[in-house]
Structure formats: structure tokens, C-alpha cells
Amino acid sequence: MTGPVLEVRSLDTTLHTPDGRTLHVLHGIDLSIDAGECLGVVGESGSGKSVLARTVLGVHPRTTRATATGRILLNGEDLLTAAPRRRAQLLGTGVAMVHQDPMTSLNPVVRIADQVTESLTNRRRMRRRERLRTAAELLAAVDVPDPARRARAYPHELSGGLRQRVGIAAALAGSPALLLADEPTTALDVTVQRTVLDLLDRHRATRGLATLLITHDIGLLYGRARRIAVMYGGRIVETGPTEAVTEAPAHPYTAALLRSVPRVTGPLRRVLPAVAGSPPDLSRPAVGCPFAPRCERAEAVCSTDAPPLHRAGDGHTVACHFPLTVLPGPASTSVPKAQETV
């Protein structure tokens, strides 16, 4: 199979909540991920990162009705137009997710072995001894000590770091082509975060996994994601190679995120700069640039017209009326969004 493992085109997602609200969460999302590649998606809370992952997986809160338009291609097959049975097959074998908090994603009354092998037992019958053996092998693959004993344990008997490794083992059990990692280290101590991220990196490389790594911490993506997509207000506002985006940000929001990253050098008592204002109200249809009310470079056109897409470098694009950096000459003119690939 050639081409991207995941290709998203012009994806819009609207959520209808139980209290009658309509939230316009995703707007015109375009991205793609190749086998063995990690794409980092970064943005503050409410930017639409988790909704993007859940829309790809087709899973939203039971009390919320979701409407999605556009295209979500998994190895060339559109998940949004596939028949329900075919969609279930594609998602069941091709996509897995690692959640933020393993204590809430794992069932507290089910033994680890049964949860790790669930994606396998959904497809074929497995005897108890085979489930235990398979679970122990999967747990060993994610560096869980004494895996045979831990396979018989319950989630509450494990530390947070071990529970997250169990979640990773369960995600890898079905040999997926695409791994969605939704802030997988948020609930972990700093000392454990790097171990978990290194583990994800190792399996991405050895298994050829296409990985979508979602985070609010842009510094976490250094050395892990080949490319970064910056999200704000349900839109991708900047994308490009990690080094280009972090060393020469083109969008004012990306620059603000980078300024807020704590550094070990400089004055000890310095105050980290914050972006004034609040994220956009998703219950209101998007008009103009969503970052305009908080942007120091904004002018009148930013509040009325959607920003054009500019080239800021090789494979580096930015959706902004007044970007910080653009290529000189003809390359700096706006280009049709459909021609760009994240």
C-alpha cells in the first residue's frame, strides 16, 4: 500500500450537546501521516485536538451527537462514507488510541489480561491460558516488570506509569496501522513522561506506526515529531517540519506558545508571558481569523475574512493575514488550501 496511512481532507465537525448547544469544533482540517511517521498536533485546551482524534476514531461522548463532513481516508478508504460494518472493521483493526488518563480508560473491575487482549478476543475466541500468555507477552513488549503476575492484576494495583503502559499494550495488541496518542503523559509524573514517550517512539519505529501525537506542550515534540500542526479555534493555523516551526514560527499564536515554554536559562524569577484573552466561543460560527481578538498584529480584515494560506518555508505553511515570516517573491502569495498537505 502506497500513500499516507491517514489522510484528512476538509474535515468539519459539529457537536450537538444534551443542553441544546451546537459547537462548531473543527473547520477545514487537512492533514496526512505516512507509515512510521509521527505528526505532532499542539494547541491549548479547547483548540479541537481531542475532537480531531475522536472524529477519526468515530467515538464521542454518548450524550453528544456529532456531525462530520469532509474525508477521513485510512489506507485509502473513507471512514465517513464506509458502510457501518466496513467502518467497524477498518477501525477495529487499523486504528488504536492511547488516552490521557489510564485510570479512567481502564476498567477498574476487569483484570489487566482481559483488557489488553480485548481487541483480539473481539475477533476470535481465546482460552484463558492463551489470553494470559498473550497479555504477558504484550506487557513485556512495553517493559512492564513481572508481566505474568501483572497480567492477573487489576488496574488499581499498578502505578500511573504502569497503567499507561498497559494502555499502550492494549493499543498495540491488534497491530494497528495508526496510533492516536491523546496527551498520553498528562496524568504522569515528569520523571515518567520521558519513559512513556520513548516507548511510543520505539514501537512507532519498529512497527512502522503512523502516529498522531496530541499535546498542549510544544516543547514535548522536540526530537519526537517530524512535523507539527498547530491548532487554534478548531483550525490548523500553522504546519511544517518541527525545526522550522519551532525555530522560525510564522503564526503569532505559535510564537506565543513558544514564548510560554519554561527555560532553564535566563533569570530565575522571570514571569512567563501569557496570551491575553480567552479561546473563541465554539457555539458561534467562525468568522475571520479565530485568533484575531487575542493577536497584537490583528487589523480589521482579520475579524471579517478567513486568513489565506502562505508558504513560510519548505513544507512550512501558515494561515494568517500578517504572518511573521513568509517566503519572498511569488512563493509568498496565498495558495488554495486544498493543495496543501500537513
N, C-alpha and C positions, 0 to 999 in steps of 0.2 A: 504494500500500500504506500503510495507516494502522496505528498501533500501534508498539510497540517493535521494533527490529531484532532484538535479543536479549532473551529473557525466560527466566529460570531459576526454576524452582519446586521447592521441597522436594528439592533435589539432595543425595543422599548418594553418596559414592564410597569404595569399599574397594579397597585394593591387596593383591594376594597375591604375595609376593616369592619368588624362587627358593629361599631358605633356609627356606621354610615359614612365614614370619611373615604375619600378617594385620594390615594397618594401616588403621584407621578414620580416613580423612583428612578427608573433608568431611561435615558434618552439617547438613541442613536449609537449604541455601543458597538464598536468594531474592534476585534482582536483575533489573533490566531496564535497557536502554540504548536511547535513541532515535537516529535518524539525526542525524549531526553533533554528537553529544554525547560527551564524554569522562567516563568513570567511573573514578576512581582507586581501586585496591584496595591497601591498605597493611597491613603486618604484618611481624613479624620472621621470620627463616628458620624453616621448619617449620610455619608457620601454615596452609599449604594453598593459597597464592596460585597457584603454578605448576601444581599439580594441578588447580585450578579451570580454568585456561586449557587445559590438556591434555585435560581431560574434555570441554570444549566442542568442542575440535578433534577429539577421538576418537583422540588419539595418546599412547601411553605407552611406556616402555622395553620393548623386545621380550622381555626376560626377566621382565617383570612382567605379571600378569593383573589387569585392572581390572574391577570390577563397579560400575555406576552405576544408581541408581534416582531417580525424580522426572521432571521435564520440562525439556528444553532446546529452546526454540522459537526457530527462526531464521526471521524474517519469517512467523511463524505455523505453521511446520511443525516437528514434534517430531523432533529428531535421534535421540533414543534409541529411538523406535518405528518410524522410517522403514526401509524395505527397504534392504539393503546398497547396491544400485545407486543408489537415490534419495539415500541419505545421502552417498555419494561425490560425486554431482552437486552437492548443496547445499553441501558443504564445499569442493569444488574450485572453485566459482565464487563462493561467498558469504563465505568466511572466509579470512583470511590471518594469519600470525604473524610478528612480529619478535622474534628470540631475544636472549638475554643476550650471548652471545659470538659475534660474526660469524665468528671464525676456526674455531670448531667447527661452526657451522651451514652454512658454505660448504664445498663440496668442493674440496680443495686441488689436484686434478689436472684440474679442468674449468674452461674459460675462463669469464670473467665473463658474456659474452653468452649462453652456453648456460644458465647458472644463472638469469639474470634473466628469460629468456623461457621457462623450463621450464613454467610454468603455461599458457602459450599453446600451446606445441608439444604438450602433452598432449592438446589439443583439436583441433588441426588441424596439417597439415604446413606447415612454413615453410622456404623455401630459405635457404641460408647467408647470402646478401646481405641478405635480409629480416630474419633474426634479428639480424644486426649493426646494421642500421639501427634496428630497433625497440629493441634494447638501448641503443643510443646515445641515443635519444630519452628512454627511461625514466631513464637515468643523468643526463641533462641536467636532467630534471624534479626530481631530488633534489640538484642543484647539484654534481655530480661534474665537476671540470675536465677538459677534453680528453676528453669521453665516448667519442668514436670510438676513440681509442687505448686507453682503459681497458677498453673492451668486449672487446678482444682479449687482455687481460692475465689473469694468474692471481691468485687471492686473496693469495698471499704477496707479491706485488709492490705491494700497496696498504697504506696505513697503517690503523690500527684504526678511525679515524673514517670513512675512505672505505669500508672493508669494511662498516661498519654501514649506510652509505648504499646500498651495493649490496643489502644485505638488505632495506632499505625499498623500493628499486626493484623487487626481485623480488616483494615482498608486494603492491605496488600494481599489478603488471602485469596481473593478472586482474580488475581493477576490483571488488574485494570490497565487500560492504556492511558487514562487521565486521572490525576490525583488533584483534588481540590483541598487545599490546606487553608482553613479559615482561622487566621490568627492562632496557630497551634501552640504558641508559647505564652499566651496572655495569662493563663492561670498558674504559671510555673515560676519558681524562684529564678533569679537571674543566673545563678550557677548551673541550673539545669537546662536553661533555654538553649545554650550553645550545643549541648549534647544532643538534644532532640532535633535541632536544625541540621547538625552534622549527620544524624541518622537519616533524615529525609534526603539530604544531598547524596548520601551513599547509595540508597536504593533508587533514586532517580537516575543516577549514572549507570548502575549495574543492570537495571531493569529497562532502561530506555523510557522512563515515565515522562509524559508531558505533565508538568506541574504548574498549577496556578496557586501562587503563594500570596495570601492576603494578609496585610498588616497595616497598622496605623503608624508604625515606626519605620521611617525611610532608611534609617541607619542600619536596620536589621538586614536589609537587602544587599549590602556591600558584600561582594565576593560570592553571593549565592544566586542571584537572579541575573541572567544575561541581559534582560530587558526589563524596563519599568514602565508601567502605565499609571499615571497619576489621576485619581478621580476626585471630582468635586461636584456636588449637587446632582449626582446621577449621570454625569458626563465624564468622558476621558478628556482631560484638558491638555495633557502632555504625555508623550511617549517616546521612547528611544533607548539606545544602549545605556546600561546603568551608569557607566563612567560619564557619558555625555550629559545625561540628565542631572546627575549629582554634582558634576564639576562646573557645568555651564547651564544652569536652569534657564529655560526660556519663558516660562509662565510665572507671573508674580506669586501665585499660590504655591508652586513648587519651591520657589526661593524662600517663601515664608516658612514652609515645612523644614527646609534645611537649616534655616537660622534658629529654629527651635530645638534642634538636636543638641543635647548636652555634650560638652567637650572637656577633655582632661587638661587642656592647655588654657592659658588666659587667667584673668582674675578669679580668685576663689569665690568671691561674694557677688559675682555679676548676676544680673537678673536676665533670665531667658526671655527674648522678645515673644510676644503673643500677637495673634491676629485679632484685631478689634472686630466686634460684631458677632453675629451668630450665623450658623449654616442656614440655607434657604428653607422656606416653608414648602414642604413637598406636596401639600394639599392644593397649592396654587400652580397652575400651568406655567412652565418655564417660559420666560420672555427675556431675550437678550442673553448676556453672559451671567451665569449664576453667581459668579464671584464679584460682580461689579459693586454691590453695596459695601464690600469689605476691602476693595482694591484701591491703593493710593494712586494708581495710574489711570483709573477709570475716567472716561469722558461720557458725554451724553449718549453717543452711539452705543456704548456698552450696555445701557439699560433698555435699548429698543431692538437691536439687531443681534442675531446669533453670530458669534465670532467666526471668522474664516479660519481655515487651516493653513498654516505656514510651515515651510521647511526651515528648521533651525540647524540642520546638520545632516550627515549621512545616516539615514534611518531615524532621524530625530525630528518630530513634528510637534507643533503647538497650536492649540485653538485659542487665539487671543487677538483682539484688535490692535493692541500695542505690546507685542512680545518684547522681552528683554533682549533677546538675540534672534536674528534671522540671517539666512544666507544672503549675501549681496546679489544684486542684479536680478535677472528673471527668476531665479530659483526662490526668491523671497515672496513671490506673488502667491496668493491663495490658490489651493488646488481642490478639486472635488473630493469630498470626504470618502466617497465610495472607492477611490483609487488607493487609499492608504490602508496599510495593514499594521496593526500593533504587533 
